Amino acid sequence: MEFKNIYEDNDYAAAYARLEFSGTYMLAYRDLPLILKSHVTGHRALDFGCGAGRSSRFLRDLGLNVIGCDISQDMLRIARDRDPGGEYILIEPADFSGFQKNSFDLITAIFPFDNIPTEEEKLKNLSGLRDLLKRTGRLVILVSSAQIYLNEWETFTTKSWPENREAKSGDEVKIAVLNIGDARPVTDILWKEEDYKRLFKIAELELLKTFKPLADGSEPFKWISETTIAPWEIHLLKRASRPEGA
């Protein structure tokens, strides 16, 4: 059965676009400013899978010159409506031919890999993004951890889908967002950390560090699992060095 991305549904896309930086979702973004400040030089950035533009606006507020790109015309329409001055480009899946190679100081992929269904497609996207990086550039991939689909959270619920516990990398898993006014479950593609690391090597990307943000208890939210289990993984990568002559 063909994987159906719920974000292609206009009503759900509009509801998701209203999601704020709060609760469990806040933890995905909280540490990015320090990570980028510590590891990224230069200001030219590509936000791959920008959706409704939330992540692109976030990066621009950090002082970066950002281009957002996505495969969804509907999501880009929302992005342009909310941010008329931003630059948002429609691309075909895994087609980065519209961008110059070796030209970005930073590329972010904030959640799109949760919805790229096959290993082959993931590798095509990873390889394409790698080629767009400058030699000194950094790729930041933010994904849902495998644990997010097994526990309860301030912003998410998974208890209605116990079958998630049997899922392997590449299997569909379900999760529902609690604070966007649309209770329909999201179907994501589970991909475990060890399998991401394997794909990074194949795509000739060097993993510099993986961050797993936890709540510290001081935040104004009623945490459930967030103080002990990381819902997100942030992978910091660069182009792998090739032997001379390769």
Beta strands, then each sheet from edge to edge (+ up, - down):
strand 1: 44-48
strand 2: 65-70
strand 3: 87-90
strand 4: 104-110
strand 5: 133-144
strand 6: 156-157
strand 7: 172-177
strand 8: 186-189
strand 9: 205-211
strand 10: 232-239
sheet 1: 3+ 2+ 1+ 4+ 5+ 10- 9+
sheet 2: 6+ 7- 8+
end
